[in-house]
Amino acid sequence: MNRKLWTGLLGALVAVASMAQAEPALVAGTGASTLADAKAAGAEAAKLAKAALGGTAPKLIVVFAARKQLTPELVSGVAEVFEKALISGCEGYASLTATGNFADQGHEIKNGVSVLALGGQAGVKSVADVVRKEDGKDGFAACGQRLGEQLKAAVGAATGSKLIFTFGNQHVGSNQPFVEGLLKALGGNVPVVGAAAGGGSAKEIVKGEVVTGANVAVLISGNFKLGLGLCGGNGDLVAKADESLTKAVKAQPGKPALVLVFDCGGRRGELFKQKKLADEFATISAVAREAPLFGFYGGGEIGTAALAEPAKGVGFSVASAALFEE
């Protein structure tokens, strides 16, 4: 074999190897646990998320948990698996993953912890700020604006698609000024989805520490395609969830890399009364195409009806986002 041909073949092999080793834009792993002991539940859910993440290094860990389980002990359990400083999260009525929505535990669950691990080539930046008493009636708008200011440089430098998902100390009524403040700092053109842990004494996790009064905003950016859905109001509640998820995923073929779902806690209570909680989960799961699924039922949602529309605070709604590999 002559030297020129050998060099060409070697170059082709190197190129193929590089392609094979190229990390996807976004890798997501989730895990859930119903163990009553908070530390054990955190460890179990984290181990499942790590296994689903494969060998990809985590960039951010998000934890959603039943109210009584969101404790320092829970964080200790998750920190047995992942670096403590990477961990953020909040409490809620019930978390949601591809394994279920804890439909058998009633409106507000007693035992339930879910963990999301994010990695891959995508940019992942998490920031947090608290609602301050000195901000008065504008506290939520001011908190949102401070988060936006923290993310502004990263949003400006990011390439490809951008999505912010947010969670923490808001509620219906305060979620609207919060998202308006966030978008005011960013120029109003970044898709946002999220939900509220609740107001007052609701607990959050910021860099591995349990706090109250905080909101977290996570910017994900990179070479992925983004679908968004928002649907709410009265009528068939299962059909509304179907519509929201369908809007988010319908434009793209294949399985998404990640589907985020933020559902109203009031809807969950009504679905429980109607004995349709399991039906809603079955619908969400089917539309999500067995993708990594993560979210929770909160006290107020934030959604974007379409890429061309600004995000808004909503109530009794389902806000969703689907991220697909380019």
C-alpha positions in Angstrom: 0.0 0.0 0.0 1.5 3.4 -1.0 2.0 6.1 1.6 -0.6 8.4 0.2 -3.3 5.8 0.3 -2.3 4.7 3.8 -2.4 8.3 5.0 -5.9 8.8 3.5 -7.2 5.6 5.1 -5.7 6.6 8.5 -7.3 10.0 8.3 -10.7 8.4 7.5 -10.4 6.1 10.5 -9.5 8.9 12.8 -12.6 10.9 11.5 -14.9 7.9 12.1 -13.5 7.4 15.6 -14.0 11.0 16.4 -17.6 10.9 15.2 -18.2 7.8 17.3 -16.8 9.5 20.4 -18.6 12.8 19.8 -20.8 13.5 22.8 -24.4 14.3 22.1 -25.6 17.9 22.5 -27.7 17.0 25.5 -27.7 13.9 27.7 -30.3 13.5 30.4 -30.8 10.8 33.0 -33.6 10.6 35.5 -34.5 8.5 38.6 -37.3 8.4 41.1 -37.8 6.8 44.6 -40.8 6.3 46.9 -38.7 5.3 49.9 -40.0 7.0 53.1 -36.5 7.9 54.4 -35.4 11.1 52.7 -31.7 10.3 52.5 -32.3 6.8 51.2 -34.8 8.1 48.6 -32.3 10.7 47.4 -29.6 8.2 47.1 -31.8 5.7 45.2 -33.1 8.3 42.8 -29.6 9.7 42.2 -28.2 6.3 41.5 -30.9 5.6 38.9 -30.2 9.0 37.3 -26.5 8.4 37.1 -27.0 5.0 35.5 -29.3 6.6 32.9 -26.7 9.3 32.3 -24.2 6.6 31.3 -20.6 7.7 31.3 -21.4 11.3 30.6 -20.2 13.8 33.2 -23.0 15.7 34.9 -23.2 19.4 34.7 -26.3 20.0 36.8 -28.4 17.9 39.1 -32.1 18.9 39.8 -34.2 17.4 42.6 -37.9 17.7 42.9 -39.4 16.1 46.1 -42.4 15.8 48.3 -42.7 18.7 50.8 -41.8 16.7 53.9 -38.8 15.0 52.2 -37.1 18.1 51.0 -34.5 18.2 53.8 -30.7 18.4 54.3 -30.9 14.6 54.7 -32.3 14.3 51.2 -29.5 16.4 49.8 -27.0 14.2 51.7 -28.4 11.1 49.9 -28.1 12.7 46.5 -24.6 13.9 47.3 -23.5 10.3 47.9 -23.8 10.0 44.1 -23.2 13.5 42.7 -21.1 16.5 43.7 -23.1 18.6 46.3 -22.4 21.9 44.6 -24.2 20.7 41.4 -27.5 20.1 43.2 -30.5 22.4 42.9 -34.2 21.8 43.3 -37.5 22.4 45.1 -40.5 20.8 46.8 -43.9 20.4 45.1 -47.2 18.5 45.1 -45.6 15.6 43.2 -42.7 15.1 40.8 -43.0 13.5 37.4 -40.6 11.2 35.6 -40.9 8.5 32.9 -41.6 6.0 35.7 -44.7 7.8 36.9 -46.4 10.7 38.6 -47.1 9.0 42.0 -50.8 8.7 41.1 -51.5 6.3 43.9 -50.6 8.7 46.7 -53.3 11.3 46.3 -53.2 15.0 45.6 -50.1 16.0 47.6 -47.8 13.0 48.0 -46.0 11.9 51.1 -43.0 10.0 49.7 -41.6 10.8 46.3 -38.2 12.1 45.1 -37.1 12.6 41.5 -33.6 13.5 40.2 -32.5 14.8 36.8 -28.9 14.7 35.8 -27.9 16.9 32.8 -24.7 16.5 30.7 -23.4 16.6 27.2 -22.0 19.3 24.9 -24.9 21.7 25.6 -24.2 24.8 27.7 -25.9 24.4 31.2 -25.8 27.4 33.5 -27.8 27.6 36.8 -28.3 30.8 38.8 -30.4 31.5 41.9 -31.7 34.6 43.8 -34.1 35.2 46.6 -37.3 37.2 46.9 -36.2 40.1 49.2 -38.5 41.9 51.7 -36.9 45.2 50.8 -38.3 44.9 47.2 -41.8 45.2 48.6 -44.6 44.4 46.2 -42.2 44.2 43.4 -40.2 41.4 45.0 -41.0 38.7 42.5 -40.4 41.0 39.5 -37.1 42.1 41.0 -36.0 38.5 41.8 -36.8 37.5 38.2 -34.8 40.5 36.9 -31.8 39.7 39.0 -31.8 36.2 37.6 -32.0 37.5 34.1 -29.1 39.8 34.7 -27.0 36.9 35.9 -27.9 34.9 32.8 -27.6 37.8 30.3 -24.0 37.3 29.3 -24.4 33.6 28.9 -27.5 34.0 26.8 -25.7 36.5 24.6 -22.7 34.2 24.1 -24.8 31.1 23.6 -25.1 29.5 20.1 -27.9 27.4 18.8 -31.2 27.0 20.6 -31.8 28.4 24.1 -34.2 27.5 26.8 -34.6 28.6 30.4 -36.4 26.5 32.8 -37.1 27.9 36.3 -38.5 26.7 39.6 -38.8 27.9 43.2 -40.6 30.4 45.4 -43.4 31.8 43.3 -47.1 31.1 43.1 -50.1 31.9 40.9 -50.2 35.7 40.8 -46.5 36.1 41.6 -45.3 33.9 38.7 -46.4 36.5 36.1 -44.3 39.5 37.5 -41.4 37.0 38.1 -41.2 35.9 34.5 -41.8 39.5 33.3 -38.8 40.6 35.3 -36.7 37.7 34.0 -37.5 38.5 30.4 -37.1 42.2 30.9 -33.4 41.7 31.7 -33.0 39.4 28.8 -34.8 41.4 26.1 -37.9 39.3 26.1 -36.9 36.8 23.4 -35.8 33.6 25.3 -38.3 30.7 25.7 -39.1 30.0 29.4 -40.9 27.1 31.1 -41.2 26.3 34.8 -43.3 26.1 37.9 -43.6 27.2 41.5 -42.7 25.3 44.6 -45.1 27.5 46.3 -44.9 30.7 48.4 -44.0 31.6 51.9 -42.2 28.7 53.6 -41.7 26.6 50.5 -38.2 25.1 50.4 -35.6 25.0 47.6 -32.2 23.6 47.1 -29.4 25.9 45.9 -25.9 24.5 45.3 -26.6 21.7 47.8 -28.1 23.9 50.5 -31.7 23.8 51.6 -33.1 27.4 51.7 -36.4 29.3 51.5 -37.6 32.1 49.3 -35.3 31.3 46.4 -35.8 31.0 42.7 -33.6 29.1 40.3 -33.2 29.6 36.6 -31.3 27.2 34.3 -30.1 28.1 30.9 -29.7 25.2 28.4 -28.2 26.1 25.1 -26.6 24.3 22.1 -27.2 22.3 19.0 -30.7 21.0 19.7 -34.2 21.7 18.3 -36.8 23.0 20.7 -40.5 22.4 20.9 -42.9 24.2 23.3 -46.4 23.7 24.5 -48.8 25.4 26.8 -52.4 24.5 27.4 -54.9 25.0 30.2 -58.4 25.9 31.2 -61.4 23.8 32.0 -62.7 20.8 30.1 -61.1 17.5 29.6 -57.9 17.8 31.8 -56.2 14.7 30.3 -56.9 16.1 26.8 -55.3 19.4 27.8 -52.1 17.7 28.9 -52.1 15.8 25.6 -52.4 19.0 23.7 -49.6 20.7 25.6 -47.2 17.8 25.1 -48.2 17.3 21.5 -47.4 20.9 20.7 -44.0 20.5 22.1 -43.0 17.3 20.3 -45.1 17.1 17.2 -42.8 19.0 14.9 -39.8 16.6 15.3 -39.3 12.9 14.5 -37.7 10.4 16.9 -37.3 10.4 20.6 -36.5 13.7 22.4 -33.3 14.0 24.4 -35.4 15.5 27.2 -39.0 16.5 27.9 -39.8 18.9 30.7 -43.4 19.1 32.0 -44.7 21.6 34.6 -48.2 20.8 35.6 -50.6 22.7 37.9 -51.1 21.2 41.4 -54.7 22.2 41.3 -55.1 20.2 38.2 -53.6 17.3 40.0 -56.1 17.5 42.8 -59.0 17.6 40.3 -57.5 14.7 38.3 -57.2 12.7 41.5 -60.9 13.3 42.3 -61.8 12.2 38.8 -59.5 9.1 39.2 -57.6 10.2 36.1 -54.1 10.9 37.4 -52.8 7.6 35.9 -54.6 8.4 32.6 -52.8 11.8 32.4 -49.4 10.1 33.0 -50.1 7.5 30.3 -51.0 10.3 27.8 -47.9 12.4 28.7 -45.6 9.3 28.5 -47.0 8.2 25.1 -46.6 11.6 23.5 -43.1 12.0 25.0 -42.1 8.9 23.1 -40.4 7.2 26.0 -37.9 10.1 26.3 -36.3 11.1 29.6 -39.2 13.0 31.3 -38.9 15.4 34.2 -41.1 17.9 35.9 -43.5 18.4 38.8 -47.0 19.6 39.8 -46.5 23.0 41.3 -48.3 26.0 42.7 -48.1 28.1 39.5 -46.7 27.5 36.0 -44.7 29.5 33.5 -45.0 28.7 29.8 -44.5 29.8 26.3 -47.3 29.1 23.8 -45.0 29.4 20.8 -41.4 30.5 20.1 -42.7 33.8 18.8 -44.7 34.6 21.9 -43.3 35.8 25.3 -43.4 33.5 28.3 -46.2 34.2 30.8 -47.3 33.2 34.2 -50.4 30.9 34.0 -52.7 28.9 36.3 -54.4 25.5 35.9 -52.1 24.8 32.9 -49.5 22.4 31.6 -46.3 24.0 30.3 -43.9 21.7 28.4 -40.7 21.8 26.4 -39.1 19.1 24.3 -35.4 19.2 23.3 -34.3 17.1 20.3 -30.9 16.3 19.0 -30.0 18.3 15.8 
